[in-house]
Amino acid sequence: MSQNNQSINPILSKKKQQKKPNSKDQLAMKYYREKKYQKASELYEQLYSANPTNYYYSYLFNCYNILKEYKKADRLVRQHRKRNPTNYKYLIDEAYLADLNGNSKKAKKIFSKLLDNLPSQRNQIMQITSSLQAKGYANIAVEVYKKASSEAGSNYTYGFEIGDAYMYSGNYNLMLDSYLNHLVLVPTDIQRMKSKLRMVMQMDINSNLTGILKSKLLQYSQNNPDNIQLADMLLWFSMQTKDFDMAYRQARSIDIRFDNAEKNMMELAYIAYSNYKYEIAAKAYGYVKDKKVNGPYTANAWVGYYLAVCMAAEENPNTDISIYEDLENQGIEAVNELGINNITSDLIVRLSEITAFKLSKYEEAMEMLEIALMNPALNSKKQAELKIVLADIFVADDKIWDATLLYSQVESEMKNEPIGHEAKLKNAKVFYYAGEFDWAATRLDVLKSATSKLISNDAIDLSLFISEMRDEDTLGFTLRKFAGADLYMYQGKLDSALFLLNKIENNPSAYISKEYALFKKAQILVELGKVKEADSAYNLLISRYPMSFKTDNALYERAELLRTTNNLEEAKKLYLIIMTDYPESIFAAKARKMYRLNEESEKLEDENYILNSDY
């Protein structure tokens, strides 16, 4: 046993010996963090004396300066410089110490000597400027960069580095000048430039920097009209700030001046569409579609243009039937010109929806889709999309069992895809319309765990509604009225839907059903273009039934109604209520996005006003 102990003890002893040197180090660091600099300096003196590393030097130097023991600090710097003659950091420390002592003359002399004897290696220049900026000498760092870039044989401009130094000193005008001048000299650095400016814009809390950047980009672009990189930067900036009007003008200008810039316009159109700016999206897509026949983007531009003008029309409560007739003609023209394929299938979907749901030409829409479905070039997903729209039109035309056959086909063919789940949800709604509530509930239960959150939420919503209505009216009369009203709404028979909803509202024993009826009536009033009445109905629901399952829904739909009628301030208030009072709502994420987009639009208007006032 004693032999075993003897074999273990040296190891234990060795471990203790390894820890022992660190204990003083740890204690010194503890004192330093606790701001007990006198005690820390005494320990760091011992540590540095035993092992004069850069690490111990830095802490000891800081302690001396904080304690204003400048003589000790000066002795330490000179001693350490002798050990590290090629490290410029300690020369800068000496200048810094001179400044602290009030000896600015000595500091200037050191910096002058440094500038006269700069190394040629870039890594050493970076080391010098890093040390200068760490000590607050950003202006000297700029001088070093400029001197280094002007040296014979230097092929590096240090443009970004000079800009960074100006940023650290808070001189944003010179920072941007440096960045942009660098881009003029080194156009291949455009991606690096975008990354740099993206970082600058993220730092800009009050938008002051963004405003300066915009005016600088305009100034440099106007002064260098043949510089495509500057033109591209202005386009990039307008996209980053979501100034889509400016982005369109710039993308068009780039295409006119430099040609073959349709890709820029397509990107702008896509982003504008994603941000609900359908008119600008249509304008951008339209520019590309009208520019070239059979160009690389022609088909996609046609489809994007058509989808955008359709969305713009549907968002406008004043759109009349003549607009939809024109959209139908445009869609037919596009299909005749481009044919039926995987790109144009999205256009065919929208065209058939306009033809059926806006113009009530069900047979024409069905024929259009059936012809498209015969095209073997369409992939399975595009075929499924066309089948779903055809089934939707069957429902609108009162052919609900034909619809369920098509929905079931898509369910079977695309069972593991989101579009298959969408078909299952629509099929469940058909059974609900038909009064087959048990069948509908069974399908909805399966969809509650669907991967698509939207489909899952819709399934939960309808399932909960069926359950609530059955609890309130066990005989199912109220639920049948709702199912009939919903089918009439889908078919555009709004007067018939209102008749059933009024009957539900007038039932004295109904309570929960009244809030649902009021919500659906508000939706019908929107469809009828009765904006004020719809707004009042939503407001009544929100105030009368604040705990209703439909309150958050009503808040969001009312906000959207106000947004599309340009009452943005009131819309923002409602988005904010959803975000703060209903954070778990499925509409919270949408409300957050719309609130942010409205904030960005207002900020952009303010910036443009200020900028235009300055010129």
C-alpha positions as CSV (number, residue, x, y, z in Angstrom):
1,M,0.0,0.0,0.0
2,S,2.8,2.4,0.9
3,Q,4.5,1.7,-2.5
4,N,1.3,2.7,-4.2
5,N,1.1,5.9,-2.2
6,Q,4.7,6.7,-3.2
7,S,3.8,6.3,-6.9
8,I,0.8,8.6,-6.6
9,N,2.3,11.4,-4.5
10,P,4.7,12.7,-7.1
11,I,1.9,13.0,-9.5
12,L,-0.2,14.9,-7.0
13,S,2.8,17.0,-6.2
14,K,3.3,17.8,-9.8
15,K,-0.3,18.9,-10.3
16,K,0.1,21.3,-7.3
17,Q,3.3,22.6,-8.8
18,Q,1.5,23.3,-12.1
19,K,-1.2,25.2,-10.4
20,K,1.0,27.2,-8.1
21,P,2.5,29.6,-10.7
22,N,-1.0,30.3,-11.9
23,S,-2.3,31.3,-8.5
24,K,-0.4,34.6,-8.5
25,D,-1.6,35.2,-12.0
26,Q,-5.2,34.6,-11.1
27,L,-4.9,36.8,-8.0
28,A,-3.4,39.6,-10.0
29,M,-6.3,39.3,-12.5
30,K,-8.8,39.2,-9.6
31,Y,-7.4,42.5,-8.2
32,Y,-7.4,44.1,-11.7
33,R,-11.0,43.2,-12.3
34,E,-11.9,44.5,-8.8
35,K,-10.1,47.8,-9.7
36,K,-7.6,47.2,-6.9
37,Y,-4.8,48.4,-9.2
38,Q,-2.2,49.0,-6.5
39,K,-2.3,45.3,-5.4
40,A,-2.6,44.2,-9.0
41,S,0.5,46.2,-10.0
42,E,2.6,44.7,-7.2
43,L,1.8,41.2,-8.4
44,Y,2.2,42.0,-12.1
45,E,5.7,43.5,-11.3
46,Q,6.7,40.1,-9.8
47,L,5.2,38.2,-12.7
48,Y,6.8,40.4,-15.3
49,S,10.2,40.3,-13.6
50,A,10.0,36.5,-13.6
51,N,8.6,36.2,-17.2
52,P,8.6,39.5,-19.2
53,T,5.9,38.5,-21.7
54,N,3.7,40.9,-23.7
55,Y,0.7,39.7,-21.7
56,Y,2.1,40.8,-18.3
57,Y,3.5,44.0,-19.8
58,S,0.1,45.1,-21.0
59,Y,-1.6,44.7,-17.6
60,L,1.3,46.2,-15.7
61,F,1.4,49.2,-18.1
62,N,-2.3,49.8,-17.6
63,C,-2.0,49.6,-13.8
64,Y,0.8,52.2,-13.8
65,N,-1.2,54.5,-16.1
66,I,-4.4,54.2,-14.0
67,L,-2.3,54.9,-10.8
68,K,-0.6,57.8,-12.6
69,E,2.8,56.2,-11.9
70,Y,4.2,57.6,-15.1
71,K,7.9,57.2,-14.3
72,K,7.4,53.5,-13.6
73,A,5.4,53.2,-16.8
74,D,8.1,55.0,-18.8
75,R,10.8,52.8,-17.4
76,L,8.7,49.7,-18.2
77,V,8.0,50.8,-21.8
78,R,11.7,51.5,-22.6
79,Q,12.7,48.3,-21.0
80,H,10.1,46.3,-23.0
81,R,11.0,48.1,-26.3
82,K,14.5,46.9,-26.0
83,R,13.3,43.4,-25.7
84,N,10.9,43.9,-28.7
85,P,12.6,46.4,-31.1
86,T,10.5,45.4,-34.1
87,N,7.1,45.7,-32.4
88,Y,5.8,49.2,-33.1
89,K,3.1,48.8,-30.4
90,Y,5.5,49.8,-27.7
91,L,6.7,52.9,-29.5
92,I,3.1,54.0,-29.7
93,D,2.7,53.2,-25.9
94,E,5.7,55.6,-25.3
95,A,3.9,58.3,-27.3
96,Y,0.7,57.6,-25.4
97,L,2.5,57.9,-22.1
98,A,4.0,61.2,-23.2
99,D,0.6,62.5,-23.9
100,L,-0.7,61.4,-20.5
101,N,2.2,63.2,-18.9
102,G,1.3,66.4,-20.8
103,N,4.3,66.1,-23.0
104,S,2.6,66.4,-26.4
105,K,5.8,67.6,-28.0
106,K,7.5,64.3,-27.3
107,A,4.4,62.4,-28.6
108,K,4.4,64.3,-31.8
109,K,8.1,63.7,-32.3
110,I,7.6,60.0,-31.8
111,F,4.7,59.9,-34.3
112,S,6.7,62.0,-36.8
113,K,9.6,59.5,-36.5
114,L,7.2,56.7,-37.0
115,L,5.7,58.2,-40.2
116,D,9.2,58.8,-41.6
117,N,10.2,55.2,-41.0
118,L,7.2,53.1,-41.9
119,P,7.7,49.5,-42.8
120,S,6.8,48.3,-46.3
121,Q,5.0,45.1,-45.1
122,R,1.2,45.4,-45.0
123,N,0.8,43.3,-41.9
124,Q,3.1,45.6,-40.0
125,I,1.2,48.7,-41.2
126,M,-2.0,47.0,-39.9
127,Q,-0.3,46.3,-36.5
128,I,0.7,49.9,-36.2
129,T,-2.7,51.3,-37.1
130,S,-4.4,48.8,-34.8
131,S,-2.3,50.0,-31.9
132,L,-2.9,53.6,-32.8
133,Q,-6.7,53.2,-32.9
134,A,-6.7,51.2,-29.6
135,K,-5.0,54.2,-28.0
136,G,-7.4,56.7,-29.6
137,Y,-5.1,58.0,-32.3
138,A,-7.5,57.3,-35.3
139,N,-6.2,60.5,-37.0
140,I,-2.6,59.3,-36.9
141,A,-3.8,55.9,-38.2
142,V,-5.2,57.7,-41.2
143,E,-1.9,59.4,-41.8
144,V,-0.1,56.1,-41.6
145,Y,-2.5,54.5,-44.1
146,K,-2.1,57.4,-46.5
147,K,1.7,57.5,-46.3
148,A,1.9,53.7,-46.7
149,S,-0.4,53.8,-49.8
150,S,1.7,56.5,-51.4
151,E,5.0,54.8,-50.9
152,A,6.9,53.7,-54.1
153,G,6.0,50.1,-55.0
154,S,2.8,50.1,-53.0
155,N,-0.2,48.6,-54.9
156,Y,-2.7,48.7,-52.0
157,T,-4.9,51.8,-51.4
158,Y,-6.0,51.1,-47.8
159,G,-9.3,52.7,-48.7
160,F,-11.5,50.6,-46.5
161,E,-9.0,50.8,-43.6
162,I,-8.9,54.6,-43.9
163,G,-12.7,54.6,-43.9
164,D,-12.8,52.4,-40.8
165,A,-10.4,54.8,-39.0
166,Y,-12.7,57.7,-39.8
167,M,-15.6,55.7,-38.5
168,Y,-13.9,55.1,-35.2
169,S,-13.3,58.8,-34.9
170,G,-17.0,59.6,-35.8
171,N,-16.2,61.4,-39.1
172,Y,-18.8,59.7,-41.2
173,N,-18.6,62.0,-44.2
174,L,-14.9,61.2,-44.6
175,M,-15.6,57.6,-43.9
176,L,-18.0,57.3,-46.8
177,D,-15.8,59.4,-49.1
178,S,-12.9,57.0,-48.4
179,Y,-15.1,53.9,-49.1
180,L,-16.5,55.3,-52.3
181,N,-13.2,56.6,-53.6
182,H,-11.8,53.2,-53.0
183,L,-14.6,51.6,-55.1
184,V,-13.8,54.0,-58.0
185,L,-10.1,52.9,-57.8
186,V,-10.8,49.2,-57.2
187,P,-14.2,48.3,-58.8
188,T,-13.7,44.6,-58.1
189,D,-14.2,45.3,-54.4
190,I,-17.9,46.0,-54.9
191,Q,-19.1,42.9,-52.8
192,R,-16.8,43.9,-50.0
193,M,-18.2,47.4,-50.3
194,K,-21.7,46.2,-49.9
195,S,-20.8,44.1,-46.8
196,K,-19.1,47.1,-45.3
197,L,-22.0,49.5,-45.9
198,R,-24.5,46.9,-44.7
199,M,-22.7,46.8,-41.4
200,V,-22.7,50.6,-41.3
201,M,-26.4,50.7,-41.9
202,Q,-27.1,48.2,-39.2
203,M,-25.2,50.5,-36.7
204,D,-27.3,53.4,-37.8
205,I,-30.0,53.7,-35.1
206,N,-31.5,57.1,-35.9
207,S,-31.0,57.0,-39.7
208,N,-28.5,59.9,-39.8
209,L,-25.9,57.7,-41.4
210,T,-28.3,56.3,-44.0
211,G,-29.3,59.8,-45.0
212,I,-25.7,60.8,-45.5
213,L,-25.0,57.6,-47.4
214,K,-27.9,58.3,-49.8
215,S,-26.7,61.8,-50.6
216,K,-23.1,60.6,-51.0
217,L,-24.1,57.8,-53.4
218,L,-26.2,60.2,-55.5
219,Q,-23.3,62.7,-55.6
220,Y,-20.7,60.2,-56.6
221,S,-23.0,58.6,-59.2
222,Q,-23.8,62.0,-60.8
223,N,-20.1,62.9,-60.8
224,N,-19.2,59.5,-62.4
225,P,-22.0,58.7,-64.8
226,D,-20.0,56.1,-66.6
227,N,-19.1,54.1,-63.5
228,I,-21.3,51.0,-63.4
229,Q,-20.2,50.1,-59.9
230,L,-21.4,53.3,-58.4
231,A,-24.7,53.0,-60.3
232,D,-25.0,49.4,-59.0
233,M,-24.3,50.7,-55.4
234,L,-27.1,53.2,-55.6
235,L,-29.5,50.5,-56.8
236,W,-28.3,48.2,-54.0
237,F,-28.8,50.9,-51.5
238,S,-32.4,51.7,-52.6
239,M,-33.2,48.0,-52.4
240,Q,-31.8,47.8,-48.9
241,T,-33.8,50.7,-47.7
242,K,-36.9,49.5,-49.6
243,D,-37.1,52.7,-51.6
244,F,-38.6,50.8,-54.6
245,D,-39.5,53.9,-56.6
246,M,-35.8,55.0,-56.5
247,A,-34.7,51.4,-57.2
248,Y,-36.9,51.3,-60.3
249,R,-35.5,54.5,-61.7
250,Q,-32.0,53.4,-61.0
251,A,-32.4,49.9,-62.5
252,R,-34.0,51.5,-65.6
253,S,-31.1,54.0,-65.8
254,I,-28.5,51.2,-65.5
255,D,-30.2,49.2,-68.3
256,I,-30.4,52.2,-70.6
257,R,-26.8,53.3,-70.0
258,F,-25.1,49.9,-69.7
259,D,-27.6,47.5,-71.4
260,N,-28.5,43.9,-70.5
261,A,-29.4,44.7,-66.9
262,E,-32.8,42.9,-66.9
263,K,-31.6,40.8,-64.0
264,N,-31.5,43.9,-61.7
265,M,-35.1,44.7,-62.7
266,M,-36.3,41.2,-62.1
267,E,-34.7,41.1,-58.7
268,L,-36.3,44.5,-57.8
269,A,-39.7,43.2,-59.1
270,Y,-39.5,40.1,-56.9
271,I,-38.5,42.0,-53.8
272,A,-41.1,44.6,-54.3
273,Y,-43.8,41.9,-54.8
274,S,-42.6,40.2,-51.6
275,N,-43.1,43.5,-49.8
276,Y,-46.7,44.0,-51.1
277,K,-45.6,46.8,-53.4
278,Y,-47.6,45.4,-56.3
279,E,-47.6,48.5,-58.5
280,I,-43.8,48.9,-58.5
281,A,-43.5,45.1,-59.0
282,A,-45.8,45.3,-62.0
283,K,-43.9,48.3,-63.4
284,A,-40.5,46.4,-63.1
285,Y,-41.8,43.2,-64.5
286,G,-43.6,45.1,-67.3
287,Y,-40.3,46.9,-68.2
288,V,-38.6,43.5,-68.8
289,K,-41.6,41.9,-70.6
290,D,-41.9,44.8,-73.0
291,K,-38.2,45.2,-73.7
292,K,-37.4,41.9,-75.5
293,V,-39.3,39.3,-77.3
294,N,-38.2,35.8,-76.3
295,G,-35.4,37.1,-74.0
296,P,-34.1,35.0,-71.1
297,Y,-36.5,36.6,-68.7
298,T,-39.5,37.2,-71.0
299,A,-41.7,34.4,-69.7
300,N,-41.0,35.0,-66.0
301,A,-41.5,38.7,-66.5
302,W,-44.9,38.1,-68.1
303,V,-46.0,35.8,-65.3
304,G,-44.7,38.2,-62.6
305,Y,-46.3,41.2,-64.2
306,Y,-49.7,39.4,-64.4
307,L,-49.6,38.2,-60.8
308,A,-48.7,41.7,-59.6
309,V,-51.4,43.6,-61.5
310,C,-53.9,41.0,-60.3
311,M,-52.9,41.5,-56.7
312,A,-52.9,45.3,-57.1
313,A,-56.5,45.1,-58.5
314,E,-57.7,42.8,-55.7
315,E,-56.2,45.1,-53.0
316,N,-58.0,48.1,-54.4
317,P,-61.6,48.3,-53.1
318,N,-62.5,50.6,-56.1
319,T,-61.6,48.0,-58.8
320,D,-64.6,47.5,-61.1
321,I,-65.4,44.7,-63.5
322,S,-63.9,46.5,-66.5
323,I,-60.4,46.1,-64.8
324,Y,-61.0,42.4,-64.4
325,E,-62.2,42.1,-68.0
326,D,-58.9,43.8,-69.1
327,L,-56.9,41.4,-66.9
328,E,-58.7,38.4,-68.5
329,N,-57.7,39.7,-72.0
330,Q,-54.1,40.3,-70.9
331,G,-53.9,36.8,-69.5
332,I,-55.3,35.2,-72.6
333,E,-52.8,37.2,-74.7
334,A,-49.9,36.0,-72.6
335,V,-50.9,32.3,-72.8
336,N,-51.3,32.5,-76.5
337,E,-47.9,34.2,-76.9
338,L,-46.0,32.0,-74.4
339,G,-47.8,28.7,-74.5
340,I,-48.6,26.3,-71.7
341,N,-45.5,25.2,-69.6
342,N,-44.2,25.0,-66.1
343,I,-43.5,28.8,-66.1
344,T,-46.8,30.0,-67.4
345,S,-48.9,27.6,-65.3
346,D,-48.9,30.2,-62.4
347,L,-50.3,32.7,-64.9
348,I,-53.0,30.2,-66.0
349,V,-54.0,29.7,-62.4
350,R,-54.5,33.4,-61.8
351,L,-56.2,33.9,-65.2
352,S,-58.7,31.1,-64.4
353,E,-59.4,32.6,-60.9
354,I,-60.1,36.0,-62.4
355,T,-62.3,34.5,-65.1
356,A,-64.3,32.4,-62.6
357,F,-64.4,34.3,-59.4
358,K,-64.4,37.9,-60.7
359,L,-66.3,37.5,-64.0
360,S,-68.4,34.4,-63.1
361,K,-67.4,32.7,-66.4
362,Y,-67.1,29.2,-64.8
363,E,-67.3,27.2,-68.0
364,E,-64.6,29.2,-69.7
365,A,-62.3,28.9,-66.7
366,M,-62.9,25.2,-66.4
367,E,-62.2,24.7,-70.1
368,M,-58.9,26.7,-69.9
369,L,-57.7,24.5,-67.0
370,E,-58.7,21.2,-68.6
371,I,-56.8,22.1,-71.8
372,A,-53.7,23.1,-69.7
373,L,-53.9,19.8,-67.8
374,M,-53.7,17.8,-71.0
375,N,-50.2,19.3,-71.6
376,P,-47.6,16.5,-70.8
377,A,-44.9,19.1,-70.3
378,L,-46.3,20.1,-66.9
379,N,-44.6,18.5,-63.9
380,S,-46.7,16.8,-61.1
381,K,-46.7,19.9,-58.8
382,K,-47.9,22.2,-61.5
383,Q,-50.6,19.7,-62.5
384,A,-51.7,19.5,-58.8
385,E,-51.9,23.3,-58.6
386,L,-54.1,23.4,-61.7
387,K,-56.3,20.6,-60.4
388,I,-56.9,22.4,-57.1
389,V,-58.0,25.6,-58.8
390,L,-60.3,23.5,-61.1
391,A,-61.8,21.9,-58.0
392,D,-62.2,25.4,-56.4
393,I,-64.2,26.5,-59.5
394,F,-66.3,23.3,-59.3
395,V,-67.2,24.4,-55.7
396,A,-68.1,27.9,-56.9
397,D,-70.2,26.4,-59.6
398,D,-72.1,24.2,-57.1
399,K,-70.4,21.0,-58.4
400,I,-69.1,20.1,-55.0
401,W,-68.8,16.3,-55.5
402,D,-66.8,16.8,-58.7
403,A,-64.6,19.1,-56.6
404,T,-64.1,16.4,-53.9
405,L,-63.0,13.9,-56.6
406,L,-60.3,16.3,-57.8
407,Y,-59.2,17.2,-54.3
408,S,-58.9,13.5,-53.4
409,Q,-56.8,12.9,-56.5
410,V,-54.3,15.6,-55.4
411,E,-54.4,14.2,-51.8
412,S,-53.4,10.8,-53.1
413,E,-50.8,11.9,-55.7
414,M,-49.1,14.4,-53.4
415,K,-49.8,13.0,-50.0
416,N,-46.5,14.0,-48.4
417,E,-46.3,17.4,-50.0
418,P,-47.8,20.7,-48.6
419,I,-50.0,20.9,-51.7
420,G,-51.5,17.5,-50.8
421,H,-52.3,18.8,-47.3
422,E,-53.9,21.9,-48.9
423,A,-56.1,19.5,-51.0
424,K,-57.1,17.6,-47.9
425,L,-58.1,20.8,-46.1
426,K,-60.2,22.0,-49.1
427,N,-61.8,18.5,-49.2
428,A,-62.7,18.8,-45.5
429,K,-64.3,22.2,-46.3
430,V,-66.4,20.6,-49.0
431,F,-67.8,18.0,-46.5
432,Y,-68.4,20.9,-44.1
433,Y,-70.4,22.8,-46.8
434,A,-72.4,19.7,-47.5
435,G,-73.3,19.3,-43.8
436,E,-71.2,16.2,-43.4
437,F,-69.6,17.5,-40.2
438,D,-68.3,14.2,-38.9
439,W,-66.4,13.5,-42.1
440,A,-65.1,17.1,-42.1
441,A,-63.9,16.8,-38.5
442,T,-62.1,13.5,-39.2
443,R,-60.1,15.1,-42.0
444,L,-59.4,18.2,-40.0
445,D,-58.0,16.2,-37.1
446,V,-55.4,14.6,-39.4
447,L,-54.4,18.1,-40.6
448,K,-53.8,19.5,-37.2
449,S,-50.3,18.2,-37.2
450,A,-49.6,19.2,-40.8
451,T,-46.0,20.6,-41.5
452,S,-47.5,23.8,-43.0
453,K,-48.3,26.1,-40.1
454,L,-50.9,27.9,-42.2
455,I,-52.8,24.7,-43.1
456,S,-52.5,23.4,-39.6
457,N,-53.9,26.6,-38.1
458,D,-56.8,26.7,-40.7
459,A,-57.6,23.1,-39.8
460,I,-57.6,23.8,-36.1
461,D,-59.7,26.9,-36.6
462,L,-62.4,25.1,-38.6
463,S,-62.4,22.1,-36.2
464,L,-62.8,24.4,-33.2
465,F,-65.6,26.3,-34.9
466,I,-67.5,23.0,-35.7
467,S,-67.0,21.9,-32.1
468,E,-68.2,25.2,-30.6
469,M,-71.3,25.4,-32.8
470,R,-72.3,21.8,-31.9
471,D,-71.9,22.6,-28.2
472,E,-74.1,25.7,-28.5
473,D,-76.7,24.0,-30.8
474,T,-76.7,20.2,-30.4
475,L,-79.2,19.8,-33.1
476,G,-76.8,21.4,-35.6
477,F,-79.3,23.9,-37.1
478,T,-76.9,26.9,-36.5
479,L,-73.9,25.0,-37.9
480,R,-75.9,24.2,-41.1
481,K,-76.8,27.8,-41.5
482,F,-73.1,28.8,-41.2
483,A,-72.0,26.1,-43.6
484,G,-74.6,27.4,-46.1
485,A,-73.5,31.0,-45.6
486,D,-69.8,30.0,-46.1
487,L,-70.6,28.2,-49.3
488,Y,-72.7,31.2,-50.6
489,M,-69.8,33.5,-49.7
490,Y,-67.4,31.3,-51.6
491,Q,-69.7,31.2,-54.6
492,G,-70.1,35.0,-54.5
493,K,-73.8,34.8,-53.5
494,L,-73.4,37.4,-50.9
495,D,-77.0,38.4,-50.4
496,S,-77.9,34.8,-49.7
497,A,-75.0,34.6,-47.3
498,L,-76.1,37.8,-45.5
499,F,-79.7,36.4,-45.2
500,L,-78.5,33.3,-43.3
501,L,-76.1,35.3,-41.1
502,N,-78.8,37.7,-40.1
503,K,-81.0,34.7,-39.1
504,I,-78.2,33.5,-36.9
505,E,-77.7,36.9,-35.3
506,N,-81.4,37.3,-34.6
507,N,-81.5,34.0,-32.7
508,P,-81.9,35.1,-29.1
509,S,-80.4,31.9,-27.7
510,A,-77.2,32.2,-29.8
511,Y,-74.2,33.8,-28.1
512,I,-71.0,32.4,-29.5
513,S,-72.5,32.1,-33.0
514,K,-73.2,35.9,-33.0
515,E,-69.6,36.8,-32.9
516,Y,-68.8,34.5,-35.8
517,A,-71.7,35.8,-37.8
518,L,-70.6,39.4,-37.2
519,F,-67.1,38.5,-38.4
520,K,-68.4,36.9,-41.6
521,K,-70.7,39.9,-42.3
522,A,-67.7,42.2,-42.1
523,Q,-65.9,40.1,-44.7
524,I,-68.9,40.2,-47.0
525,L,-69.1,44.0,-46.6
526,V,-65.4,44.2,-47.7
527,E,-66.3,42.1,-50.8
528,L,-69.1,44.5,-51.6
529,G,-66.8,47.4,-51.4
530,K,-68.6,48.9,-48.4
531,V,-65.5,49.9,-46.6
532,K,-67.0,52.1,-43.8
533,E,-69.7,49.5,-43.0
534,A,-67.0,46.7,-42.9
535,D,-64.8,48.8,-40.7
536,S,-67.7,49.4,-38.3
537,A,-68.6,45.7,-38.2
538,Y,-65.0,44.7,-37.4
539,N,-64.8,47.4,-34.7
540,L,-68.1,46.3,-33.2
541,L,-66.8,42.7,-32.9
542,I,-63.6,43.8,-31.3
543,S,-65.3,46.0,-28.7
544,R,-68.3,43.8,-28.0
545,Y,-66.4,40.4,-27.9
546,P,-62.9,41.2,-26.8
547,M,-62.3,37.6,-25.6
548,S,-63.7,36.0,-28.8
549,F,-61.6,33.5,-30.8
550,K,-62.2,35.8,-33.8
551,T,-61.0,39.1,-32.1
552,D,-57.4,38.8,-33.2
553,N,-58.6,37.8,-36.7
554,A,-60.9,40.9,-36.8
555,L,-58.1,43.2,-35.6
556,Y,-55.8,41.9,-38.4
557,E,-58.4,42.1,-41.2
558,R,-59.5,45.6,-40.0
559,A,-55.8,46.7,-40.1
560,E,-55.5,45.3,-43.6
561,L,-58.7,47.1,-44.7
562,L,-57.3,50.4,-43.3
563,R,-53.9,49.8,-44.9
564,T,-55.4,49.2,-48.4
565,T,-57.5,52.4,-48.0
566,N,-54.3,54.3,-47.0
567,N,-55.2,54.9,-43.4
568,L,-51.7,53.7,-42.3
569,E,-51.6,55.3,-38.9
570,E,-54.7,53.6,-37.7
571,A,-53.6,50.3,-39.3
572,K,-50.3,50.5,-37.4
573,K,-52.1,51.0,-34.1
574,L,-54.0,47.7,-34.8
575,Y,-50.9,45.8,-35.8
576,L,-49.3,47.0,-32.5
577,I,-52.3,45.8,-30.5
578,I,-52.0,42.3,-32.0
579,M,-48.3,42.2,-31.3
580,T,-48.7,43.3,-27.7
581,D,-52.1,41.9,-26.6
582,Y,-52.2,38.8,-28.7
583,P,-48.5,37.6,-28.9
584,E,-49.5,34.0,-29.3
585,S,-51.9,34.7,-32.2
586,I,-51.2,33.2,-35.6
587,F,-51.6,36.8,-36.9
588,A,-48.8,38.2,-34.6
589,A,-46.0,37.4,-37.1
590,K,-48.0,38.9,-40.0
591,A,-48.8,42.0,-37.9
592,R,-45.1,42.4,-37.0
593,K,-44.1,42.2,-40.6
594,M,-46.8,44.7,-41.7
595,Y,-46.0,47.1,-38.9
596,R,-42.3,47.0,-39.8
597,L,-43.1,47.6,-43.5
598,N,-45.2,50.6,-42.7
599,E,-42.5,52.0,-40.3
600,E,-40.0,51.6,-43.1
601,S,-42.3,53.4,-45.6
602,E,-42.8,56.3,-43.2
603,K,-39.1,56.5,-42.5
604,L,-38.3,56.5,-46.2
605,E,-40.7,59.4,-46.8
606,D,-39.1,61.4,-44.0
607,E,-35.6,60.7,-45.4
608,N,-36.6,61.7,-48.9
609,Y,-38.3,64.9,-47.7
610,I,-35.1,65.9,-45.8
611,L,-32.9,65.0,-48.7
612,N,-35.0,66.9,-51.2
613,S,-35.0,69.9,-48.8
614,D,-31.2,69.9,-48.8
615,Y,-30.9,70.0,-52.6
